[in-house]
Every structure is written in C-alpha cells, then in structure tokens.
Amino acid sequence: MGKGGDSTAAAMPAPVPLKKIASMKAEQLPTVKDLKDAIPKHCFEYSIVTSLSLVVRDGIIISALGYAAWNYLPFEGITLAGWAAWNVYWFLMGTALTGWWVLAHECGHRGFSDNTVLCDCVGYVLHSLLLVPYFSWQYSHKKHHAKTNHLLDGESHNPPGAKYVKLFKTMHDTIGEDAFAVYELFTHLVLGWPMYLLFNATGARRTPDGDRITSVHDHFRPSSKLFPSDHHWDLRVFASTVGCMATLAGLYLLGEEFGHFNVSMMYWPSYLWTNAWLVLYTWLQHTAPDLPQWGEDEWTWVRGGLCTIDRPYGVFDWMHHRIGSTHVAHHLFSYLPCYHAVEATAALKAYLEPKGLYHYDGTFFPVAAWKVAHECHYVEQVDGVQQYKSLKNATKAKTN
C-alpha cells in the first residue's frame, strides 16, 4: 500500500484554513507540472500483479462474509439477536464491497493499469455487480475531476443555490437544527446515490454543451443530456445499463432458486451501506463551511483540485484503499495507482503544507459528517468565490 502505511495519517498537521486559497491569485498557485514534480516518479508506475491482488484480497473478504451469513445466520424465525447479527453482516459486507467499488472507480480513472482493456473489463464487472453504470459514471465522474468545485459545471455534491432557502428554511426552523441534520444525513447517505444516478441530483447546472438544464439527466439513457450531443458515448452508456440490468436479472434468478427473501437479505441492505460509504467520502472530501466554491469567473483547474480535504478513516481506510486519506493526491492525479497514494500524499503534503495549500481535517468522520449536515446547506450565488451557508442564519429574503 506504499511507504509509510498508517503513519502518514498519524503525522498529519492540524486543519489549515481552507479560505487561504481564495485569497491567492491564480498565478500564485502551483502549476500542474509543479505538483506532479513534487511526487516521486515511481508513484505513477503500475503493477498489474498488485492491482489484481487487491481485487482478490477484497474478494476473499467478501466471500468469507457471504459464506458465514448464508450458512450461520437465520432466515426464518429471526429473533432480536438474529436481527442484530444481520445488521453486523450488512455493515461489514457493505464496507467490504466498497473496496471493490473503489477499485472499479480506479479502473475508470485508468489508475488500475495502463492496459485500457483490462481496466474496462475489471471495472465493468465490479461496478455492474454493484448496480453502477460503469461507463456512464466514468464520464460524469471524469467531469467531477475536471471541474472540481465549479458552481456551474461541477459534478456531484455541487451545492444548491439560494432557492434551497425557499424550499427548506421553514422545515429547518420547524423541526430544529438537529432533526434537519438527521434529514440531511438520510437524504445524502441513503437516497443520494440513486438520486444522482437517476436524476443527476447535486450535478452540474448546465449540460456539457453549455445549455440550461431542461430535462432529467440520468446515467442510463444514451439520449440523456448528461452526455455530449455528439453521441460518441451512446454505445458505452447502453452497455453500462445492460450491465446493471444483467445484475438485477441475476438477483431475480437467484431469488427464484434460493428464495427472494433470502437473496434480498444477502444483497440489498449491504448495497445500501456501500452507497452510504461512497457518498460519505465524496461529501466530506468536498464539503466544509470554509471550503471555497468557484464561479466561472474565478475557477481554475488547480484551484478546484486543491480544494479537497484528506480525512482519516481508521481501519476503513485500509479496506477502501485509502481513498479518503489520500483524496487530495487522487483529485490532482486520478490516474495515480491507489497503492502509491500514501507516498504521493506525503510528498504533496511536504510541498503544499508550507504554502498553506494542503488541507487535512483529523475530525472523527461521523463527527465531521454531523457538522457538515448542520452547517453546509447552500451557497448564495453561482459566481465569484462562494462558501457554504447554514439555514440557521438564512432568511427567505435571500431568494428574492
């Protein structure tokens, strides 16, 4: 997993004010070449053996959990203790499946191998098994990296505008801050991923052609305006949808053979935990009260790429190939193999920290999520430099 292991996270500095980058002119920031030169060259080298071994490692964990649940957990007459055991299984299996999810995501970035065919074969299978339209999401996620924190073109977790105040201020004030934070956590972690795939919720404010969004932008139809109008992605989008449909068909056939309830118990709650993990990572890596969000007049690729946050996740960091604690390096160089990301992060930290441009927050991640759910609700405008605002201090007049 690279030199330094878990010691890198332990040695991280206290949080750096994210707003410093907003006070720096674009020409004061490092160039892409500067950033890449700060990382040892061997960190960009691939090892097919290492990459495939990580797939096997996760597969062994997933298989062991599935075997134990199928053979030792009750499917009938479930007692309270039985339900408790099932909940442990669902969490552990969902957490383990997130490891495969991250590796499929690496394939989409070409961080798994320099062999494109191998990347697409592994990524397509793993993502389809988790009901992720591989090529479709590869496209939208590539845009997420290309336009990080861009208020018009940024993909996923693009903050809502002032209309959010009109929609939710009354609800927030009626049920209270804590209850609204629970609502935020539920809508993000449980509903967020399917809402993004089906409706492009929290996606870009305009189409790839620069037009205003006037229709549903889903990840499953080749005709969706989520994709460029030149139709070059049509076949890949269709193949992605077929992969998800094949998994659903497989689950149905397994249900016919072994019982739909049994198969559902094995798959669907764990699937929801996997969704929660992937949304949590993206949400926390790109959201903080003082994290700049850039209008088109202020955004640059370096500004956007540097506005992401590394966070520690304990043992889950190992299970998820350190996608959360090395997210800055990943966003700057998404094709860098995950097994070199710890060393690359240490090198970037050494280069960026003296400039006040390396962002790390050691807050325990459930606490960080609770804070974000309380304080990061909307931005007032979509131009200039914006920061998240809380509904606590908002007034409906802001939408007039």
GIWO-V305906 format. One line per field, one symbol per residue. psi: psi as a letter, one per 40 degrees, with the letter a starting at -180 (. if undefined). burial: I if it has 9 or more other ideal C-beta (glycine too) atoms within 8 Angstrom, else O. Layout:
# GIWO-V305906
psi->???
burial->???
This chain:
# GIWO-V305906
psi->eiidbeddddeiiihhhdedddehideeiiiddddddehhdeeeiihddddddddddddddddddddddddeiieifhidddddddddddddddddddddddddddddefediehddddddddddddddefhgdddddddddddddfhfhedeihhfhiiaedddddeddddddeiddddddddddddddedddddddefheaieiideeiiheihgiedhdehediieeeeeddddddddddddddddddddddddehdddddddddddddddddddddddddeehidehhhhidedhidddddegihhiiebdddddfffddefddddddgeehhdeeddddddddddddddefehhhhehhddddddddddegdiidieiahiiiiiedeiiedde.
burial->OIOOOOOIIOOIOOIIOIIIIOOOOOOOIIOIOIIOOIIOOOIIOOOIOIIIOIIOIIIOIIOOIIOIIOOOIOOOOOOOOIIOIIIOIIIIIIIIIIIIIIIIIIIIIIIIIOOOOIIIOIIIOIIIOIOIIIIIIIIIIIIIIOIIIIIIIIIIIIIIIIOIIIOIIOIIOOOOOOOIIIIIIIIIIIOIIOIIIIOIOIIIOIIIOOOOIOOOIIIIOIOIIIIOOOOOIIOIIIIIIOIIOIIIOOIIOIIOOOOOOIIIIIIOIIIIIIIIIIIIIIIIIIIIIOIIIIIIOIIIOIIIIIIIIIIIIOOIIIIIIIIIIIIIIIIIIIOIIIIIIIIIIIIIIOIIIOOIIIIIIIIOIOOIIIIIIIIIIIIOIIOOIIIIIIIOOIOIOIOO
